[in-house]
């Protein structure tokens, strides 16, 4: 069935507290999606961000981001007061997130909330801790140890802790029990607020599309507690790291730095780590987009000592054996494969065999030098998700200014783009008109914003992930989006 939705990360929601949360504005955004005829709300990973503030580099791929805990809801629980929140001075401006301010000012507030919460621990909290103990205990200890070590990566911790020797871990748990309790409290509050928001979205006919990075961060509870899952040396440092080879966009390639998987070990363990990871994600989302899908067919590896992505090599990934194991363990799941980049026949076959919808991006379509399979008339498969651009691209208006002149002229001719309609809305119309079952539009494009609103520039370490929407979309925009959705037969089926 044809449908559409909007990509807007939680952090980009309006809020008086410096970053979007799971509070009132999130519910209002669900209302906007419903009234404008949408079926999906797509977001970026909601795990705790680490260095560089990227949601694709997290201290844990199982945990939720404490920044998204709504403070007004903590007031209703009598864990904080309005005066305490006001005194924290979290705002830092409406248009961009100030992550340093969030880190410095929000956590002391959350510690105050925990101090009150800890006076009388509820059965609901204790039950949550027991149910999620398979990842929560290790994550809470990891974060407590990281604080004790002044933020140093776990590779630099004392050997007993780094190598998780039983007695050293027991001593750390006794020493850091209250600090672990704080991090468990944050995950409990996140879970309570997220579950309520998702239920509200689902009740209003909106499904949430989440995002799972293929790789985990080098300095993470994931690597610390599962070292055999990764290609590490005897000191738990990566032997090989992930990235992309040099290409027309980057002569040095992209050096991501994440440790790569030991797929031989994973295969022998029936992909247990991946099954647990996916199972956890499906507690958050209705549909899961898996990033860098081509890496499951073959993945690019770079020796860890290298300064650039030059000189790496391709290695074979797990292929369909991974997805068969996930299906056997977890059943049929709604998954989107991020199949962008250089797609070999082998990757195309893996996508077809998986049955997952792939992605189409209109900004990639108009290279005037050659035919592109991102041009709408080439779409052969309705089982796909079309975007004008993703969080890694220019905004539509930004692309019209930054792309090669010939490419822009081609797009204007092909889609009949004009200033009266607006270039962003012309590209949105082009996506809506395709045969793809699902079309997703970024909120920045619906607002016709330029590259000042771009979410991420790949290979740039800092200054990303900051854009915020200053207020809820207008009634006029709501009606315009509804009409476009109706015109291209993407409205939800009436119940």
C-alpha positions as CSV (number, residue, x, y, z in Angstrom):
1,X,0.0,0.0,0.0
2,X,1.3,3.5,-0.9
3,X,2.2,5.7,2.1
4,X,4.5,8.5,3.3
5,X,6.1,9.9,6.3
6,X,8.5,12.5,7.7
7,X,12.1,12.3,8.9
8,X,12.7,14.4,12.0
9,X,15.0,13.3,14.9
10,X,13.8,13.7,18.5
11,X,16.6,16.2,19.2
12,X,15.2,18.5,16.5
13,X,11.8,19.0,18.1
14,X,11.0,22.4,19.6
15,X,11.7,22.6,23.4
16,X,12.5,25.4,25.9
17,X,15.2,23.2,27.3
18,X,17.8,23.2,24.5
19,X,17.0,19.9,22.8
20,X,13.9,18.0,21.7
21,X,12.5,15.5,24.1
22,X,9.8,12.9,24.4
23,X,7.5,15.5,26.0
24,X,4.6,17.6,24.8
25,X,6.1,18.7,21.5
26,X,6.7,15.1,20.5
27,X,3.0,14.4,21.0
28,X,2.1,17.5,19.0
29,X,4.3,16.3,16.2
30,X,2.4,13.0,16.1
31,X,-0.8,15.1,15.8
32,X,0.7,17.0,12.9
33,X,1.6,13.8,11.1
34,X,-1.9,12.4,11.6
35,X,-3.6,15.6,10.4
36,X,-1.3,15.8,7.3
37,X,-2.2,12.3,6.2
38,X,1.2,10.6,7.1
39,X,1.8,7.0,8.1
40,X,5.4,7.2,9.4
41,X,7.6,9.2,11.7
42,X,11.3,8.3,10.9
43,X,14.0,9.2,13.4
44,X,17.7,8.7,13.8
45,X,19.2,6.3,16.4
46,X,18.0,7.1,19.9
47,X,21.0,5.6,21.8
48,X,23.2,7.7,24.1
49,X,25.6,9.9,22.1
50,X,29.3,9.9,22.8
51,X,32.2,11.9,21.3
52,X,31.1,14.2,18.4
53,X,27.5,14.0,19.5
54,X,26.7,11.5,16.7
55,X,23.8,9.1,17.2
56,X,25.8,6.7,15.1
57,X,28.6,6.6,17.8
58,X,27.1,5.5,21.1
59,X,28.2,4.2,24.4
60,X,25.6,1.4,23.9
61,X,23.3,0.3,21.1
62,X,20.9,-1.1,23.7
63,X,20.3,2.1,25.8
64,X,18.2,5.2,25.3
65,X,19.6,8.8,25.2
66,X,19.1,10.6,28.6
67,X,19.0,13.9,26.7
68,X,15.5,13.0,25.4
69,X,14.0,12.4,28.9
70,X,11.4,15.2,29.3
71,X,12.0,17.3,32.3
72,X,8.4,18.5,32.7
73,X,7.4,14.9,33.0
74,X,9.9,14.5,35.9
75,X,8.2,17.5,37.5
76,X,4.9,15.7,37.3
77,X,6.5,12.8,39.1
78,X,7.7,15.3,41.8
79,X,11.3,14.4,41.0
80,X,12.2,18.0,39.9
81,X,10.8,21.5,40.4
82,X,10.2,24.1,37.7
83,X,12.6,26.4,39.6
84,X,15.4,23.8,39.4
85,X,14.9,23.4,35.7
86,X,14.9,27.1,35.1
87,X,18.0,27.6,37.1
88,X,19.9,25.0,35.0
89,X,19.7,27.4,32.0
90,X,19.5,24.6,29.4
91,X,18.2,26.6,26.5
92,X,21.4,27.8,24.6
93,X,19.2,29.1,21.7
94,X,16.3,27.7,19.7
95,X,17.8,26.8,16.4
96,X,20.7,24.6,17.3
97,X,21.5,22.1,20.1
98,X,24.3,23.1,22.4
99,X,25.6,19.7,23.4
100,X,28.2,20.9,25.8
101,X,25.6,22.9,27.7
102,X,23.3,19.8,27.8
103,X,26.1,17.6,29.1
104,X,27.2,20.1,31.8
105,X,23.8,21.3,32.9
106,X,21.3,18.5,32.4
107,X,23.1,15.7,34.2
108,X,23.2,17.5,37.6
109,X,19.4,17.9,37.2
110,X,18.9,14.3,36.5
111,X,21.0,13.4,39.5
112,X,18.7,15.5,41.7
113,X,15.8,13.6,40.2
114,X,17.5,10.3,41.0
115,X,18.3,11.3,44.6
116,X,14.5,11.8,45.2
117,X,13.6,8.7,43.2
118,X,16.0,6.5,45.2
119,X,14.3,7.3,48.5
120,X,11.6,4.9,47.5
121,X,12.4,2.5,44.7
122,X,9.2,1.2,43.1
123,X,8.3,-2.3,42.1
124,X,8.0,-1.2,38.5
125,X,11.6,0.0,38.5
126,X,12.8,-3.2,40.1
127,X,10.9,-5.3,37.6
128,X,12.4,-3.2,34.7
129,X,15.9,-3.7,36.0
130,X,15.4,-7.5,36.2
131,X,13.8,-7.7,32.8
132,X,16.5,-5.7,31.1
133,X,19.5,-7.0,33.2
134,X,21.0,-8.8,30.2
135,X,22.3,-5.5,28.9
136,X,21.4,-2.9,31.6
137,X,23.8,-4.2,34.3
138,X,26.8,-4.1,32.0
139,X,25.8,-0.7,30.6
140,X,25.3,0.9,34.0
141,X,28.7,-0.4,35.2
142,X,30.4,0.7,32.1
143,X,29.1,4.3,32.5
144,X,29.9,4.3,36.2
145,X,33.5,3.2,35.5
146,X,33.8,5.7,32.7
147,X,32.9,8.5,35.2
148,X,35.4,7.1,37.7
149,X,38.1,7.1,35.0
150,X,37.4,10.7,34.0
151,X,35.9,9.7,30.7
152,X,38.9,7.7,29.6
153,X,38.2,4.9,27.0
154,X,37.9,1.4,28.5
155,X,41.1,0.4,26.7
156,X,42.9,2.6,29.2
157,X,41.3,1.2,32.3
158,X,43.2,-0.9,34.8
159,X,43.7,-4.4,33.5
160,X,41.3,-6.3,35.9
161,X,38.4,-4.1,34.8
162,X,39.4,-3.8,31.2
163,X,39.5,-7.6,30.8
164,X,36.4,-8.0,33.0
165,X,38.1,-10.3,35.5
166,X,35.5,-11.6,37.9
167,X,36.9,-10.3,41.2
168,X,37.6,-6.9,39.8
169,X,34.1,-6.6,38.4
170,X,32.6,-7.6,41.8
171,X,34.6,-5.0,43.6
172,X,33.6,-2.3,41.1
173,X,29.9,-3.2,41.4
174,X,30.1,-2.9,45.2
175,X,32.1,0.4,45.0
176,X,29.8,1.9,42.3
177,X,26.4,0.5,43.2
178,X,24.7,3.9,43.7
179,X,26.2,5.3,40.5
180,X,25.0,2.2,38.6
181,X,21.6,2.9,40.1
182,X,21.6,6.4,38.6
183,X,22.2,5.0,35.1
184,X,19.5,2.4,35.5
185,X,17.1,5.1,36.7
186,X,17.8,7.1,33.5
187,X,17.0,4.0,31.3
188,X,13.8,3.4,33.3
189,X,12.6,6.9,32.8
190,X,13.6,6.8,29.1
191,X,11.7,3.5,28.7
192,X,8.6,4.8,30.5
193,X,8.4,8.0,28.4
194,X,9.3,6.3,25.1
195,X,6.7,3.5,25.6
196,X,4.0,6.1,26.2
197,X,5.0,8.2,23.1
198,X,5.1,5.2,20.9
199,X,1.7,3.9,22.1
200,X,0.3,7.4,21.4
201,X,1.8,7.4,17.9
202,X,0.5,3.9,17.1
203,X,-3.0,4.8,18.5
204,X,-3.1,7.6,16.0
205,X,-2.0,5.5,13.1
206,X,1.6,6.5,13.0
207,X,4.4,3.9,12.9
208,X,7.9,4.8,14.0
209,X,10.8,4.0,11.8
210,X,14.0,3.7,13.7
211,X,17.6,3.5,12.6
212,X,20.3,0.9,13.6
213,X,23.9,1.7,12.7
214,X,25.7,-1.4,11.3
215,X,28.7,-0.8,13.6
216,X,29.1,0.1,17.3
217,X,31.5,2.6,18.8
218,X,35.0,1.5,19.7
219,X,34.6,2.8,23.3
220,X,31.2,1.3,24.2
221,X,29.6,-1.2,26.5
222,X,28.9,-3.3,23.4
223,X,32.7,-3.9,22.7
224,X,33.7,-4.0,26.4
225,X,31.2,-6.8,27.2
226,X,31.4,-8.7,23.9
227,X,35.1,-8.5,22.8
228,X,35.0,-11.8,20.9
229,X,32.3,-10.4,18.6
230,X,34.9,-8.0,17.1
231,X,38.3,-8.2,15.5
232,X,40.4,-7.1,18.5
233,X,44.0,-7.8,19.6
234,X,45.0,-9.2,23.0
235,X,44.7,-5.8,24.5
236,X,41.1,-5.3,23.2
237,X,42.2,-2.7,20.7
238,X,40.9,-3.1,17.1
239,X,43.1,-4.8,14.6
240,X,40.9,-3.5,11.8
241,X,38.5,-0.6,11.6
242,X,35.6,0.3,9.3
243,X,35.3,2.9,6.6
244,X,34.8,3.6,3.0
245,X,37.4,3.5,0.2
246,X,38.6,6.6,-1.7
247,X,36.1,7.7,-4.3
248,X,35.1,10.8,-6.4
249,X,33.8,12.5,-3.2
250,X,36.8,11.8,-1.0
251,X,40.3,11.1,-2.2
252,X,41.3,9.7,1.2
253,X,38.0,7.8,1.7
254,X,36.2,7.8,5.0
255,X,37.9,6.4,8.1
256,X,35.0,5.7,10.6
257,X,37.2,4.0,13.2
258,X,34.6,1.5,14.4
259,X,35.9,-2.1,15.1
260,X,34.7,-4.6,12.5
261,X,32.9,-7.8,13.4
262,X,34.4,-11.2,13.7
263,X,31.8,-12.8,11.5
264,X,33.3,-16.3,11.9
265,X,32.7,-16.1,15.7
266,X,29.3,-14.6,15.2
267,X,28.3,-17.4,12.7
268,X,29.3,-20.1,15.3
269,X,27.2,-18.4,18.0
270,X,24.2,-18.3,15.7
271,X,24.6,-14.5,15.5
272,X,23.4,-14.1,19.1
273,X,24.8,-10.6,19.5
274,X,23.0,-9.4,16.4
275,X,19.7,-11.1,17.4
276,X,19.8,-9.5,20.8
277,X,20.6,-6.2,19.3
278,X,17.7,-6.4,16.8
279,X,15.3,-7.7,19.4
280,X,16.1,-4.7,21.6
281,X,15.6,-2.2,18.7
282,X,12.2,-3.7,17.9
283,X,11.1,-2.8,21.5
284,X,11.6,0.8,20.4
285,X,10.3,0.9,16.8
286,X,7.7,-0.5,14.4
287,X,10.1,-0.5,11.4
288,X,13.8,-0.7,11.5
289,X,16.2,0.9,9.0
290,X,19.5,-0.9,9.0
291,X,22.4,1.4,8.0
292,X,25.1,0.4,5.5
293,X,23.3,-2.8,4.3
294,X,26.0,-3.4,1.6
295,X,28.4,-4.2,4.5
296,X,26.6,-7.5,5.1
297,X,27.6,-8.7,1.7
298,X,31.2,-7.3,1.8
299,X,32.8,-4.7,4.1
300,X,35.8,-2.4,3.8
301,X,38.5,-2.9,6.4
302,X,41.4,-0.6,7.2
303,X,44.4,-1.5,9.5
304,X,43.8,0.3,12.8
305,X,47.1,2.1,12.7
306,X,46.3,3.9,9.4
307,X,45.4,7.7,9.4
308,X,43.2,7.5,6.3
309,X,41.0,4.9,4.5
310,X,43.6,4.4,1.8
311,X,45.1,0.9,1.5
312,X,42.2,-1.0,3.0
313,X,40.6,-4.2,1.6
314,X,37.2,-5.7,1.1
315,X,36.2,-8.8,3.1
316,X,33.2,-11.0,2.8
317,X,30.2,-10.4,5.1
318,X,27.7,-12.9,6.5
319,X,25.2,-12.5,3.7
320,X,21.8,-14.2,4.0
321,X,22.9,-16.5,6.8
322,X,22.6,-13.5,9.3
323,X,19.1,-12.6,8.2
324,X,18.0,-16.2,8.2
325,X,19.2,-16.5,11.8
326,X,17.4,-13.3,12.8
327,X,14.2,-14.5,11.1
328,X,14.4,-17.9,12.8
329,X,15.0,-16.3,16.2
330,X,12.7,-13.2,16.0
331,X,10.2,-14.0,13.2
332,X,9.2,-11.7,10.4
333,X,10.2,-8.1,11.0
334,X,9.7,-4.8,9.1
335,X,13.2,-3.8,8.0
336,X,14.4,-1.2,5.5
337,X,17.8,-1.8,4.0
338,X,20.0,1.3,3.5
339,X,21.5,0.1,0.2
340,X,23.1,3.4,-0.9
341,X,26.6,3.8,-2.3
342,X,28.3,1.5,-4.8
343,X,26.0,-1.5,-5.2
344,X,27.5,-4.6,-6.8
345,X,25.4,-7.4,-8.3
346,X,26.1,-9.4,-5.2
347,X,24.7,-6.7,-3.0
348,X,21.6,-6.4,-5.2
349,X,21.1,-10.1,-5.0
350,X,21.4,-10.0,-1.2
351,X,18.7,-7.2,-1.1
352,X,16.4,-9.3,-3.3
353,X,16.9,-12.5,-1.3
354,X,16.2,-10.6,1.9
355,X,12.9,-9.2,0.6
356,X,13.6,-5.9,2.4
357,X,12.8,-2.7,0.7
358,X,15.8,-0.7,-0.4
359,X,16.2,3.1,-0.6
360,X,16.1,5.6,-3.5
361,X,17.4,9.2,-3.1
362,X,16.4,11.8,-5.7
363,X,19.4,14.0,-5.0
364,X,21.5,11.1,-6.5
365,X,19.4,11.0,-9.6
366,X,20.4,14.0,-11.7
367,X,24.0,13.4,-12.6
368,X,23.9,14.8,-16.1
369,X,27.0,12.8,-17.1
370,X,25.3,9.4,-17.0
371,X,22.0,7.5,-16.5
372,X,21.1,6.9,-12.9
373,X,19.0,4.2,-11.4
374,X,17.7,6.8,-8.9
375,X,15.8,8.5,-11.7
376,X,12.1,7.8,-11.0
377,X,11.4,6.3,-14.5
378,X,14.0,3.6,-13.8
379,X,12.3,2.3,-10.6
380,X,11.3,-1.3,-11.2
381,X,10.5,-2.2,-7.7
382,X,7.6,-0.8,-5.7
383,X,9.1,-2.4,-2.6
384,X,11.3,0.6,-1.9
385,X,11.5,3.8,0.1
386,X,12.1,7.0,-1.7
387,X,13.7,10.2,-0.2
388,X,14.6,13.6,-1.7
389,X,17.6,13.4,0.7
390,X,18.5,11.9,4.0
391,X,20.1,13.2,7.1
392,X,23.5,12.9,5.4
393,X,22.5,15.1,2.4
394,X,22.1,18.8,1.7
395,X,18.6,20.0,2.2
396,X,16.6,20.2,-1.1
397,X,17.0,24.0,-1.3
398,X,20.7,23.6,-0.4
399,X,21.2,21.0,-3.1
400,X,19.7,23.4,-5.7
401,X,22.5,25.9,-4.8
402,X,25.4,23.5,-4.2
403,X,25.0,20.9,-7.0
404,X,26.6,21.2,-10.4
405,X,24.7,23.6,-12.6
406,X,24.0,21.0,-15.3
407,X,22.6,18.6,-12.7
408,X,20.3,21.3,-11.3
409,X,19.1,22.2,-14.8
410,X,18.4,18.5,-15.5
411,X,16.3,18.3,-12.3
412,X,14.4,21.4,-13.3
413,X,13.6,19.9,-16.7
414,X,12.9,16.4,-15.5
415,X,10.6,17.3,-12.6
416,X,9.3,20.7,-13.9
417,X,10.8,22.5,-10.9
418,X,9.9,26.2,-10.6
419,X,10.2,29.0,-8.0
420,X,6.5,29.5,-7.7
421,X,5.9,26.0,-6.3
422,X,9.3,26.1,-4.5
423,X,12.2,23.8,-5.5
424,X,12.0,21.8,-2.3
425,X,8.3,21.1,-2.8
426,X,8.9,20.2,-6.4
427,X,11.4,17.6,-5.4
428,X,9.0,16.4,-2.7
429,X,6.3,16.1,-5.4
430,X,8.8,14.1,-7.5
431,X,9.3,11.7,-4.7
432,X,5.6,11.4,-3.9
433,X,4.9,10.6,-7.6
434,X,7.2,7.6,-7.8
435,X,6.1,4.0,-7.7
436,X,7.9,3.4,-4.4
437,X,5.5,2.1,-1.8
438,X,6.8,4.6,0.8
439,X,8.0,8.2,0.5
440,X,9.8,9.9,3.3
441,X,10.4,13.7,3.4
442,X,12.7,15.5,5.8
443,X,11.1,18.2,7.9
444,X,13.8,20.6,6.7
445,X,12.5,20.2,3.1
446,X,8.9,20.5,4.1
447,X,9.9,23.9,5.6
448,X,11.9,24.8,2.5
449,X,15.1,25.4,4.5
450,X,18.6,25.8,3.1
451,X,21.8,24.1,4.2
452,X,21.8,26.1,7.5
453,X,19.4,23.3,8.5
454,X,21.5,20.4,7.3
455,X,21.7,17.6,9.9
456,X,25.0,16.0,9.1
457,X,28.0,16.4,6.8
458,X,29.8,13.0,6.5
459,X,33.5,13.0,7.3
460,X,33.2,16.2,9.4
461,X,33.7,15.2,13.0
462,X,32.1,18.1,14.9
463,X,29.2,20.6,14.4
464,X,26.7,18.1,13.2
465,X,23.4,16.8,14.5
466,X,22.5,20.3,15.9
467,X,19.6,21.6,13.8
468,X,16.3,22.2,15.6
469,X,12.8,23.2,14.4
470,X,11.9,26.3,16.3
471,X,8.1,25.8,16.3
472,X,5.5,23.3,15.1
473,X,4.5,23.3,11.4
474,X,1.8,25.8,10.4
475,X,-1.8,24.8,9.6
476,X,-1.1,25.9,6.0
477,X,1.8,23.5,5.7
478,X,-0.2,20.7,7.2
479,X,-3.0,21.2,4.6
480,X,-0.5,21.4,1.8
481,X,1.2,18.1,2.8
482,X,-2.2,16.5,3.2
483,X,-3.3,17.6,-0.3
484,X,0.0,16.3,-1.9
485,X,-0.4,13.0,0.0
486,X,-4.0,12.7,-1.3
487,X,-3.1,13.6,-4.8
488,X,-0.5,10.8,-5.0
489,X,-2.7,8.2,-3.2
490,X,-0.5,7.9,-0.1
491,X,-3.2,8.6,2.5
492,X,-3.7,5.8,5.1
493,X,-6.6,3.5,4.4
494,X,-9.7,4.5,6.3
495,X,-10.6,2.1,9.1
